[in-house]
Amino acid sequence: MCHVIVTCRSMLWTLLSIVVAFAELIAFMSADWLIGKAKPSSSEEVDNRTGGQQEPYRPTLGIYGRCTRISHMQFSRRDTLCGPYAENFSEIASGFWQATAIFLAVGIMILCTVAFVSVFTMCVQSIMKKSIFNVCGLLQGIAGLFLILGLILYPAGWGCQKAISYCGFYASAYKLGDCSLGWAFYTAIGGTVLTFICAVFSAQAEIATSSDKVQEEIEEGKNLICLL
């Protein structure tokens, strides 16, 4: 018989697992990893909202995507174009970024799998006599290691020609030059930290769903068990 078991700790772990997976996925797909050096606006370029001259535009560069201003659209509100600069994997600007893409993709796939499985932990608490929380926690720890490897390798690619065109000639491996880090990079770091927190917290979720109070509720014949 299936027992639906919901506790504060198990529900919090499930929600965190889903949030972490989405955060890492959004960061990976974003072009806001590097914010390029400012490009001065033309003297004829006017901000439609204020009537004054527009501020210098700063293009952004991601692992495989970029956002840049299109000259023939400069008077439109939608004056930027975002999309992949690489049509296939081999066209990613740096070998280090290719490795980053692989490690992040593997880590995100594991996190998405865990996030999907975590939804069903309310009904299924074990697989082949092993706690599903412990298995998921182990997978999250492995995913975190892949994410760390990807984030460590990413700055090594700042010396590629694509990054130099955005960040200036002073850009090199682990040196930003005229660029600054975008929100996607910080989101990826934050998501990696939360990944390890989820891995540790999975043990607490397992303890909460196998506590004596839960066993008492099961023995009383209850199918829906909700505990704080």
C-alpha positions in Angstrom: 0.0 0.0 0.0 1.3 3.4 -0.9 1.6 5.9 1.9 1.8 9.6 1.2 4.3 11.0 3.6 4.9 14.8 3.8 7.1 16.5 6.3 8.6 20.0 6.5 12.1 18.7 5.9 11.2 16.4 3.0 9.1 19.1 1.4 11.9 21.7 1.8 14.4 19.4 0.3 12.1 18.8 -2.7 11.6 22.5 -3.3 15.3 23.2 -3.0 16.1 20.4 -5.4 13.7 21.9 -8.0 15.0 25.5 -7.5 18.6 24.4 -7.8 18.0 22.5 -11.0 16.1 25.4 -12.6 18.7 28.0 -11.5 21.6 26.1 -13.0 19.7 25.4 -16.2 18.8 29.1 -16.6 22.3 30.2 -15.9 23.8 27.8 -18.4 21.4 29.0 -21.1 22.0 32.7 -20.4 24.4 34.9 -22.3 25.1 37.0 -19.2 28.3 35.3 -18.1 30.6 38.1 -19.1 29.6 41.8 -19.5 31.8 43.3 -22.2 33.6 46.7 -22.2 31.3 49.6 -22.8 30.8 50.7 -26.4 30.1 54.5 -26.7 26.9 55.5 -28.2 26.7 57.5 -31.4 26.1 61.3 -31.0 22.9 60.8 -33.0 21.6 58.0 -30.8 18.8 59.2 -28.7 16.9 57.5 -25.9 13.2 57.5 -26.8 12.1 57.6 -23.2 14.2 60.5 -21.9 15.1 62.4 -25.1 18.8 62.4 -24.1 21.8 60.5 -25.4 21.8 56.8 -24.6 24.3 55.4 -22.2 27.2 53.3 -23.6 26.0 49.8 -24.4 27.8 46.8 -22.9 27.4 43.6 -24.9 27.2 40.2 -23.0 28.8 36.9 -23.7 27.9 33.4 -22.5 29.4 30.0 -22.9 27.8 29.6 -26.3 25.5 32.6 -26.7 25.8 36.4 -26.8 23.8 39.6 -26.8 24.8 42.6 -28.9 23.3 45.7 -30.4 22.2 45.8 -34.0 23.0 49.1 -35.7 20.0 49.2 -37.9 17.7 48.8 -34.9 19.3 51.4 -32.7 16.2 53.6 -32.6 14.0 50.8 -31.5 13.3 49.7 -28.0 14.3 46.2 -29.0 17.8 47.2 -30.1 19.7 44.1 -29.0 19.9 40.7 -30.5 20.5 37.6 -28.3 21.2 34.1 -29.5 23.9 31.5 -29.9 27.1 32.5 -31.7 28.0 28.8 -32.1 25.9 26.8 -34.5 27.4 23.6 -33.1 29.5 22.3 -30.3 32.8 22.7 -32.1 32.2 26.4 -32.7 32.2 27.2 -29.0 34.9 29.9 -28.6 37.3 28.0 -26.4 38.3 24.4 -25.6 37.9 25.3 -21.9 34.4 26.5 -22.5 33.6 23.3 -24.4 34.8 21.4 -21.3 32.7 23.7 -19.1 29.7 23.1 -21.3 30.1 19.3 -20.9 30.6 19.4 -17.2 27.7 21.8 -16.5 25.4 19.9 -18.9 26.1 16.6 -17.1 25.6 18.2 -13.7 22.4 19.9 -14.7 21.0 16.6 -16.2 21.7 14.9 -12.9 20.0 17.7 -11.0 17.0 17.7 -13.2 16.6 14.0 -12.8 16.8 14.3 -9.0 14.3 17.2 -9.1 11.9 15.0 -11.1 12.4 12.0 -8.7 12.0 14.2 -5.6 8.4 15.0 -6.5 7.6 11.3 -6.1 9.4 10.9 -2.7 6.1 11.6 -1.0 4.8 8.2 -2.2 8.0 6.2 -2.7 10.7 6.4 0.0 12.9 3.5 -1.0 14.2 1.8 -4.2 15.5 -1.8 -3.9 15.6 -1.4 -0.1 17.7 1.7 -0.3 16.5 5.2 0.8 15.6 7.3 -2.2 16.7 10.4 -0.3 20.2 9.0 0.3 20.5 8.0 -3.4 19.3 11.4 -4.6 21.7 13.1 -2.1 24.6 11.1 -3.5 23.6 12.1 -7.0 23.4 15.7 -6.0 26.9 15.5 -4.5 28.2 14.1 -7.8 26.4 16.8 -9.8 28.0 19.4 -7.5 31.5 18.1 -8.4 30.7 18.3 -12.1 29.5 21.9 -11.6 32.6 22.8 -9.7 34.9 21.4 -12.5 32.9 23.4 -15.1 33.2 26.7 -13.1 36.9 26.2 -12.5 37.6 25.7 -16.2 35.4 28.5 -17.4 37.8 31.4 -16.5 40.6 29.6 -18.3 38.8 30.4 -21.5 38.9 34.2 -21.0 42.0 34.4 -23.2 40.2 33.1 -26.3 39.7 35.4 -29.3 36.0 35.7 -28.7 36.5 36.9 -25.1 39.3 39.3 -26.2 36.9 40.9 -28.7 34.5 41.6 -25.8 37.0 42.3 -23.0 39.9 44.0 -24.7 43.5 42.9 -25.3 44.3 42.6 -21.6 41.9 39.7 -21.2 43.6 36.3 -20.6 43.1 33.1 -18.7 41.6 34.0 -15.3 42.0 37.8 -16.1 38.8 39.6 -17.1 40.4 42.6 -18.8 37.7 45.3 -19.4 34.8 42.8 -18.7 32.9 42.1 -15.6 31.1 39.0 -14.4 27.4 38.8 -15.1 24.5 37.5 -13.0 24.6 34.0 -14.8 28.1 33.3 -13.4 27.1 34.2 -9.9 23.8 32.2 -10.2 25.8 29.2 -11.3 28.1 29.6 -8.2 25.1 30.0 -5.9 23.4 27.0 -7.4 26.5 24.9 -6.9 26.6 25.9 -3.2 22.9 25.0 -2.8 23.5 21.7 -4.6 25.8 20.6 -1.8 23.4 21.9 0.8 20.7 19.8 -0.8 22.9 16.8 -0.8 23.5 17.2 3.0 19.9 18.0 3.7 18.6 14.9 1.9 19.8 12.9 5.0 17.5 15.1 7.2 14.6 14.4 4.8 15.2 10.7 5.1 15.3 10.9 8.9 12.0 12.9 8.9 10.1 10.4 6.7 11.3 7.3 8.7 10.8 8.7 12.2 8.9 7.0 15.0 6.0 9.4 14.5 5.6 8.4 10.9 5.7 4.7 11.8 3.0 5.2 14.4 0.8 6.9 11.8 1.4 4.0 9.4 0.5 1.5 12.1 -2.7 3.4 12.7 -3.7 2.7 9.1 -3.3 6.3 7.8 -2.5 6.6 4.1 -1.9 10.4 4.2 0.7 11.5 6.8 1.6 15.1 7.3 4.0 16.1 10.0 5.8 19.3 10.9 
